[in-house]
Every structure is written in C-alpha cells, then in structure tokens.
Amino acid sequence: MADLQDELQATAEAGRLDAPAKRKPKPSRRFGAAEPIAPPDGTTEPGTTEPGTADGAKAPEAAPEAAGRLADPEGAEQSDGLEEAHAFLADHPVADGYSGLPWVLRHLPWYELELGESGVDTDVPRMREGHIGALFWSLHLSEPLTGDRAVGASLEQLDLVHKAVEADPEHLRLVRTAGEVTDARNRGRVAILLGPAGAPALGDSLAILRALHALGLKALTLAGVSWASEAGLSRFGEEVVREMNRVGVLADLSGASEQTIRRTLAVSRAPVLCTRSAAHALRPHPANLSDDLLAALGEAHGLCMVPLTSEQTGPSVRDVADHLDHVRSIAGPQSVGLSGTYDSGAAHPEDLIDASCYPHLVAELLHRGWSHDDLALLTWGNVQRVLRSADFTARAARDRREASTARIADLDG
C-alpha cells in the first residue's frame, strides 16, 4: 500500500505532459498486424476539438440545428465531462499496455510519427491528444513462426522499435524501469517499453531470454510453445519464469491457458500482466478472464489490462467501462489497467477508434462515480507499481541465484 501511495504522490508532483497539438483527422489505413483479434474497423474517426474550447478563439455561429444540439443539457454535460477528463489525464496520463505499431510500421514504405501518420492508429499527435505517457510496443508476429525464424523475426521487430524511437528523441524515449518511465514523463517524452514478445522468440533458450532483456525486452507472453501449453508450465517453463524474475522481464498471460496462468501465479515472485484481457463473465472471449482467475490475479497483485476492442469488450465506450467496473470489483482497483490494442488489426468501440480517444473513456468513468484515486491507479499508478515490483524482485533474485543454464532437453526430455 505504501508503494501505491508513493506512486500517487509522485504522479501528482510530476510535471504535466506537453499540451496536445491541434491536428486535422486523417483517414485510417489498415495493415496486417500482429496477432489480430478482429476484422479491421471501418468507422470514421471523430472530429477535431470544437473551436474556442482549447485556445479561447471565438467559435463560429452555429446553424439552427447545431445550435439546438449545443444547447442540449446532455450535450453540455458531456462537454464538461470531457474537459474534466482532459484535466485529470494531464496529471495522471495513460500507461497503455499494448500497441501493435511495430508490425504495422514494418510494412509501411515510409512513415512520419512526429507530425502524424495516416497509416496507423498511433502517432505522436494522437498520443498527445489521448494523454498517453507510457506505451508497451508489442513484438508479436503475425505468423506462427518457430525456432530460429521466430528469434530472427523478433529481433527485427526489436531493431525497428529502436530505430523508430531514435528517430524522434524529442517525443519518444525507450525505457526499461519504473524510474526511467517517470523520468521520461517529467521530460515530456512518451515512455516506450519493449514487449510483449511471443514466447517462440526465446527459441527455447534462456541465454536468448537474457540477450533480449539486454536489448530492452520488458514482457514475454507465455503461450504458443511446448513449455507453456494447455497442460500448463513444464519444468523448463517454470525455469523460464524464474529466470524472467531474475532479469526483470514481466510474464504476460493474455492468451495463455488456465493451467499456465495458475502455475505462473504460483511460481512467479514478480507481479504478472494480462496485457489484453477483459471480463469473461461479460463477454466470453478466449483471452478474457473468468471471475475466478480475476480474483486469483488480484490476490497475486497482478494486473489485468482491459483492451479497447469491440470483440473483447463490446462496441461502445459504455461496454468498455462495464468491463473496467467488473474487473475492479473482482480483482480490486490495484489490479486493473488499460490496453488500447491499437494497430493490432482489431476493431475498436465507437469514440475509441485511435490513441487520441482516452478522454472519452475517462469521462465515462467519471460519470459513473470513479474516484480520482482509483482512476489514477487505472491510468498510471498500477503499471508503475508492477514495474517497480519487477525491478525490486530482479535485484533480490540476482543476489540469490546465478543465471540459469538449464536446457529444455535436460528438464523436459
């Protein structure tokens, strides 16, 4: 609890992010993305901010129909809610648990993230508009590669992220620890965390895990390999989790089997993530978690990051808010987070179609009576807690054990 109080105090004291730049919406072009969940979204992006609400300029005279809408009390209430949401997010920005941007960038002949890129859901202007302060960039692959091909493709993804971040040092910063995330935010940069990567990226080698961590990897999805299967973790899989704890790589359990989730919760000394999981009780998607698993995740101080996708949560902002309410009630306010899942090939709810739309969701939660303390945990504090805990666990583990040289053939036969 002391960690949470420290984090809330730190976020309150930290400087605000740069004010979002005004920009015209651009048409969205969809590309094949890593591990798509749903068909591409065909909705239209929302309009820009109303004139006069951001810079004090006088708004043009509205047509009679528009004037009637503007005078509508419900519309005024929604406008007030968005203003409150923007003010809140300026102090407590979003730590977003999943972006498929690297895979999309890999298939663009040229891109411009700093000024705005129509071929993606996430660029610097939209991250500013959405008050995103930290973002996990996925290294997942769209095709199920194994062995050396999976290792090589994952390294190429990782290299692309390094290049994209280095190309825009004024707005992006690659980070590894909770302290670096906070420092990036205080300097007005968006903190970029590498991961999750798919488990095949390890090539069944703990040495490759350590090499990937040295290059910045922060999260690994425990699914799609023999040692993390429907039957759960094998002996080698348990050794992978222990080595992840030692170096500071977080376990991502979205898409993992129930047996793998339960065994990982038992073996891991660091909190785990579910980077793209909502409430199965509200929407029976395979990656969503049952109430039993949500309760177990909360008891283990893990983090369920609810995706903003129509397939997993529903077609509206209210549907996403329902999932957040449910996860908070079962796992606790310390175990719920946000995962935009943009640029993943998934369809997104209305009013949440790209990375600029987080204020709409926060406005809905404020309308439902979420306290500022719980909202601060949701948007920023819980991710920071998990990162801090992982850093602390890694330091303690390195004092207790040497790097593992275990091989899958020796443990699993």
Backbone hydrogen bonds, N-H to C=O, Kabsch-Sander energy under -0.5 kcal/mol:
donor,donor_aa,acceptor,acceptor_aa,energy
5,Q,1,M,-2.2
6,D,2,A,-2.6
7,E,3,D,-2.2
8,L,4,L,-2.4
9,Q,5,Q,-2.2
10,A,6,D,-2.5
11,T,7,E,-2.8
12,A,8,L,-1.7
13,E,9,Q,-1.8
14,A,10,A,-1.6
17,L,90,A,-0.7
29,R,118,S,-1.4
53,T,50,E,-1.8
67,A,63,A,-3.5
68,G,64,P,-2.2
69,R,65,E,-1.8
70,L,66,A,-2.7
71,A,67,A,-1.9
72,D,69,R,-1.1
76,A,72,D,-2.3
77,E,73,P,-2.5
78,Q,74,E,-2.2
79,S,75,G,-2.3
80,D,76,A,-2.4
81,G,77,E,-2.2
82,L,78,Q,-2.1
83,E,79,S,-2.1
84,E,80,D,-2.3
85,A,81,G,-2.3
86,H,82,L,-2.8
87,A,83,E,-2.2
88,F,84,E,-2.4
89,L,85,A,-2.8
90,A,86,H,-1.6
91,D,87,A,-0.7
91,D,88,F,-1.1
92,H,88,F,-2.0
94,V,131,H,-2.9
95,A,379,T,-3.1
96,D,94,V,-0.7
96,D,134,A,-2.8
97,G,338,L,-2.3
99,S,136,F,-1.0
100,G,342,Y,-2.7
103,W,100,G,-0.7
104,V,100,G,-1.3
105,L,101,L,-2.8
106,R,102,P,-1.8
107,H,103,W,-0.6
107,H,104,V,-1.3
108,L,105,L,-1.4
116,G,112,E,-1.0
120,V,117,E,-1.3
124,V,113,L,-2.2
127,M,123,D,-2.5
128,R,124,V,-2.3
129,E,125,P,-2.4
130,G,126,R,-2.2
131,H,128,R,-1.0
132,I,127,M,-2.7
133,G,94,V,-2.6
133,G,131,H,-0.6
134,A,94,V,-1.8
135,L,191,A,-2.7
136,F,96,D,-2.2
137,W,135,L,-0.6
137,W,193,L,-2.9
138,S,99,S,-2.9
138,S,136,F,-0.7
139,L,196,P,-2.6
140,H,196,P,-0.6
145,L,143,E,-2.1
149,R,146,T,-0.9
150,A,146,T,-0.9
151,V,147,G,-1.9
152,G,148,D,-2.8
153,A,149,R,-2.4
154,S,150,A,-2.1
155,L,151,V,-2.1
156,E,152,G,-2.0
157,Q,153,A,-2.0
158,L,154,S,-2.4
159,D,155,L,-2.6
160,L,156,E,-2.1
161,V,157,Q,-2.0
162,H,158,L,-2.1
163,K,159,D,-2.2
164,A,160,L,-2.6
165,V,161,V,-2.5
166,E,162,H,-2.5
167,A,163,K,-1.6
168,D,165,V,-1.4
171,H,168,D,-1.5
172,L,168,D,-2.4
173,R,190,V,-2.2
175,V,192,I,-2.6
181,V,177,T,-1.8
182,T,178,A,-2.2
183,D,179,G,-2.3
184,A,180,E,-2.5
185,R,181,V,-2.1
186,N,182,T,-2.5
187,R,183,D,-1.4
188,G,185,R,-1.8
189,R,184,A,-2.9
190,V,171,H,-3.3
191,A,133,G,-2.6
191,A,189,R,-0.6
192,I,173,R,-3.1
193,L,135,L,-2.6
193,L,191,A,-0.6
194,L,216,G,-0.7
195,G,137,W,-2.6
195,G,193,L,-0.6
197,A,219,A,-1.9
199,A,221,T,-1.0
199,A,223,A,-0.6
201,A,198,G,-2.0
202,L,199,A,-2.0
203,G,200,P,-1.4
205,S,202,L,-1.1
209,L,205,S,-1.4
210,R,206,L,-2.1
211,A,207,A,-2.0
212,L,208,I,-2.8
213,H,209,L,-2.3
214,A,210,R,-2.1
215,L,211,A,-1.3
216,G,213,H,-1.7
217,L,212,L,-2.5
218,K,194,L,-3.2
219,A,194,L,-0.8
220,L,250,L,-2.5
221,T,197,A,-3.1
222,L,220,L,-0.5
222,L,252,D,-2.3
223,A,221,T,-1.5
225,V,228,A,-0.9
228,A,225,V,-1.1
229,S,232,G,-1.9
232,G,229,S,-1.7
234,S,227,W,-1.8
238,E,234,S,-2.2
239,E,235,R,-1.7
240,V,236,F,-2.2
241,V,237,G,-2.0
242,R,238,E,-2.2
243,E,239,E,-2.3
244,M,240,V,-2.6
245,N,241,V,-2.3
246,R,242,R,-1.7
247,V,243,E,-2.0
248,G,244,M,-2.2
249,V,244,M,-2.2
250,L,218,K,-3.2
250,L,248,G,-0.5
252,D,220,L,-3.0
252,D,250,L,-0.5
253,L,251,A,-0.5
253,L,273,L,-2.9
256,A,253,L,-1.8
261,I,257,S,-2.6
262,R,258,E,-2.6
263,R,259,Q,-2.3
264,T,260,T,-2.5
265,L,261,I,-2.3
266,A,262,R,-1.4
267,V,263,R,-2.1
268,S,264,T,-2.9
273,L,251,A,-3.1
274,C,303,L,-2.2
277,S,274,C,-0.7
277,S,305,M,-1.6
280,H,278,A,-0.6
280,H,289,L,-2.7
281,A,289,L,-0.5
282,L,279,A,-1.0
283,R,279,A,-1.8
285,H,283,R,-2.5
288,N,285,H,-1.6
289,L,278,A,-2.8
294,L,290,S,-2.6
295,A,291,D,-2.4
296,A,292,D,-2.0
297,L,293,L,-2.7
298,G,294,L,-2.4
299,E,295,A,-2.3
300,A,296,A,-1.6
301,H,298,G,-1.5
302,G,297,L,-2.8
303,L,272,V,-1.9
304,C,335,S,-2.4
305,M,274,C,-2.8
305,M,303,L,-0.7
306,V,304,C,-0.8
306,V,337,G,-2.2
308,L,339,S,-1.8
309,T,307,P,-1.2
310,S,347,A,-2.4
313,T,309,T,-2.4
314,G,309,T,-0.9
314,G,310,S,-0.6
320,V,316,S,-1.7
321,A,317,V,-2.5
322,D,318,R,-2.2
323,H,319,D,-1.8
324,L,320,V,-2.2
325,D,321,A,-2.8
326,H,322,D,-2.3
327,V,323,H,-3.0
328,R,324,L,-2.4
329,S,325,D,-2.1
330,I,326,H,-1.9
331,A,327,V,-2.8
332,G,327,V,-0.9
332,G,328,R,-1.1
335,S,332,G,-1.9
336,V,333,P,-0.6
337,G,304,C,-2.6
338,L,95,A,-0.6
339,S,306,V,-2.2
341,T,98,Y,-1.6
342,Y,98,Y,-0.7
344,S,341,T,-0.7
350,E,315,P,-2.3
352,L,349,P,-2.1
355,A,121,D,-1.9
357,C,354,D,-1.8
360,H,357,C,-1.4
361,L,357,C,-0.9
362,V,358,Y,-2.4
363,A,359,P,-2.5
364,E,360,H,-1.6
365,L,361,L,-2.0
366,L,362,V,-2.6
367,H,363,A,-2.2
368,R,364,E,-1.3
369,G,366,L,-1.4
370,W,365,L,-2.3
375,L,371,S,-2.3
376,A,372,H,-2.4
377,L,373,D,-1.7
378,L,374,D,-2.3
379,T,375,L,-2.7
380,W,376,A,-1.8
381,G,376,A,-3.0
382,N,377,L,-2.5
384,Q,380,W,-1.9
385,R,381,G,-2.3
386,V,382,N,-2.2
387,L,383,V,-2.5
388,R,384,Q,-2.7
389,S,385,R,-2.6
390,A,386,V,-2.4
391,D,387,L,-2.3
392,F,388,R,-2.5
393,T,389,S,-2.8
394,A,390,A,-2.3
395,R,391,D,-2.0
396,A,392,F,-2.2
397,A,393,T,-2.7
398,R,394,A,-2.4
399,D,395,R,-1.0
400,R,396,A,-0.8
400,R,397,A,-0.8
401,R,397,A,-2.3
408,I,204,D,-0.6
411,L,407,R,-1.8
412,D,408,I,-2.9
413,G,408,I,-0.6
413,G,409,A,-0.7
